[in-house]
């Protein structure tokens, strides 16, 4: 994945309003008016968020007579998840080492004898 696409995806996801818009679009396409309804924000404000999502490739707009419904484009999200998955083994190994260390401290630590004595 190109770094600029990944940067655009994470930048778009950094805002809670844009994440909420994406969550709504998971249910199906919606107009700007429908997307603006749950927010204390004007339609131009929602449109600015939609432009950021469009530039990141996360949203597309169609044309249906007078309507211009927005729809979720999930491919950039999959690419971001795939990129993050590369770090999963690192974190799993780190947690395993921490578990082992805590296990050693819990059973063989300096206070172990005091804890076992009634």
Secondary structure as UniProt FT lines:
FT   HELIX           3..13
FT   HELIX           16..25
FT   TURN            26..27
FT   HELIX           32..36
FT   TURN            37..38
FT   HELIX           43..55
FT   TURN            56..57
FT   STRAND          59..61
FT   TURN            65..66
FT   STRAND          70..72
FT   HELIX           75..85
FT   TURN            86..87
FT   HELIX           88..108
FT   TURN            110..111
FT   HELIX           112..116
//
